[in-house]
Amino acid sequence: MEKISNIVSKAIELISEQGYGVSMQKKRRFSFLSILRLHEQIGKEYYDEEVVVDYVSECEERFKRGEIVWERCRELTKAAQQLTQLHETGTIVSSKRTFGTPFPDYYANLQSLISEKSEWSKKERLALRYTMNRFFEWLMAHGHDNLDTVDEKVLRNYLIHCAGYLTGGSLDTIRRLIRKAFGCFFAAGVIPDAHDRIFSFTIPMEKKIRPGIPHSEIAATLKMTVCDAAQGKRDYAIMLIATVTGLRAIDIANLEIGSIDWTIGEIRLVQSKTRKSVALPLTTDVGKAFHDYIVNARPVCGIKNVFLSLRAPIRALSSTAITEIHNSYRQKAELPRSGVHGLRRALGSSMVSAFVPVTTVMQVLGQTELDSTKPYMSLNSKQLKACALGFKGIEPNRGDTQ
């Protein structure tokens, strides 16, 4: 087994030797180092496959939440794959993309139209450029040198092509971005029709309703922390605030010392996902755990974040590190791996089961839409059974089941 620091050093050397451009080397080096920092934050000296798998999953979740663009998600994922390949084979097989003939002037000009839309955010322009690049490549492969021959049938065929390898959410994003681009081209007079009709259909979204972590598992996990050591004090405070408040891992990672109002007993923060402010009560048990960690275990430094790594160089924990800490104690309790979000679901479903008003549940979880709270209601099987209709008045007669 090899140290993660050695693997990362070798990976950086290899991508340099394989002729990657300066800009790409810089990006890939940063991605490699982020995986190294994650290992260091959770006290892992050697390469850990589960840490890397969780890292990739977290990157994909961040993309779905809109926190990073697809290009960034792909870059981070690629870096993780290369480290795994290096760990398993001792080398990295170069798979740099080889670009063929550049886009003809016609399509290059369309990309320029997108880039020049200053009223769109940089993030949106990047997403549009990536999406339209793939679309233009498909068009050229199917004999369309310009948009003059692109009608609703062609657009429908492309969306069907995308549906073959994309989930509902990703397909909906592709549909929305192409529609936006065609609106831009129509406004610029490049095409006579924006084809709004073909883009107006609704794509069914498959949503999995995952149950919250059972209370027995939560209790067993919390018992695994040993609060007489610095790491135990920190980890216990992390797990307790996730359990009691239902905060997301990213919000726990971003939580700052100034967010805690000890006078009135309140935690105030702006949620990373929704950018909405939320105020949560600082319960007695959470307050004691925080006090014990901050006073007796937290490194003395100028970093504002509450939760920090315990080894030099001292830095704020990432959301992935928060998840990994949670899973390390679940592993000690001989429980399967689970995301921190399972604690959030457990809190939400418990509140619904206790007949807490839905509006209050929304406020505690920092949600602004009822649709975001509905999954917690559907998890409450006990109350759902009370809503089931009986068969009175519709019983089959004389064995007739028609």
C-alpha positions, 0 to 999 in steps of 0.5 A: 500500500502506497502513501497518497502523497507519493501517488499524487507526486507521481501523478503530477510528474506523469501528466507533465511528461505526457505533454499536457498543456500548462493550463491543463497541468495546473487544473489537474494538479489542483484536482490531485491536491484536493484529493490529497487534502481530503485524505489528510483532513480525515487522517488517512495517510495511505490511498483509500479507495472508498475515500476516492469513490465518495469524492467522485460521488460528492462531485456529481452531487455538487454538479446536480446541486448547481454548485459546479459546472459540468466541466469542473465535475468532469475534471475532478472525476478524471483526476480521481480516475487517474489516481486510481489507475496509478495506484492499481497499475503504477502508471497513467495511460494518457487519454487526452482528447485529440481535437480533429478539424476545428469548427467551421466559421459558421459554428464558431460564429454561433459560439461567439454569439453565446460568449458575447451574451454578457447578461448571462452569467459566466457559469451559464455561458460555459454550460451553453458552450459545452452543450452546443459543442457536443450538439454541433459535433453531432450535427456535422457528423450527420451532414448538417453544415449549418442550421438551415437544414435543422428542423424539428425532426432533426432536433427531436432525433438529437434529443432521442440520441441524448435520452439513450445515455442521459438521466431525466434531469440531465436530459432536461438540462440539455433541452433547456440549454439548447432552447436558450441557445436557439432563442439567442440565434433567432434573436440575432437573425441567424435562424427564422424559427426558434423551434419553441414547440419542440422544446416545450415538452416536459421530461419526467423526472425520476426521484428516488425517495431514500429513507432517513437513517434509523434512530438506532443507527444514529445512536450507535454511531454517536456512541463510537466517538471518544470525546477525550481526544481532540479528534473525538471532540471535533467529530462528535460535534460534527455528527451531533449538529448534523443529527439535531439540525439536519444541516447539509454537509456543505453547510457544516463545512462552511459554518463559521465561528461568527455564525454562533450566537451564544447569547441568544442560543442560535446558529445563523447561516446562509445555505450554500444550496439555496443561498437563503438565510436560516436561523436554528436553535443552539440546543444545549447538547449541541452547545456543550459539544461545540464549546468542548471542541472549540475551547479544548480541541480546535487549533488556534488560528485565524481561519473562520470556519468552525471545523478544521483539520487537526494536522498541519497545514491547518485548513477548513474541512470540506463537505466530502471530509464531513461525509467521510468522518460520518462514515468512519464511525458508521464503519466502527459501528459495523453499519453500511456507508451512508451520506450525511443527508440521511441524518437530514432525512431522519430529522425531517421524517421524525418531525412530520411523524410528530405532527410538526406543521409542514411550514415549520419543517420547511423553516427548520430544513431551510426549504422554500418550496413545498415540493422539497418537503414532500419526500419527508411526508411520503416516508411517513408510512404510519400516517400514510396508512391512515389515508388509505381507502377501505373496500366498503361498498365495493366488495365483489359479489358472489365471487364476481371480480369484474 
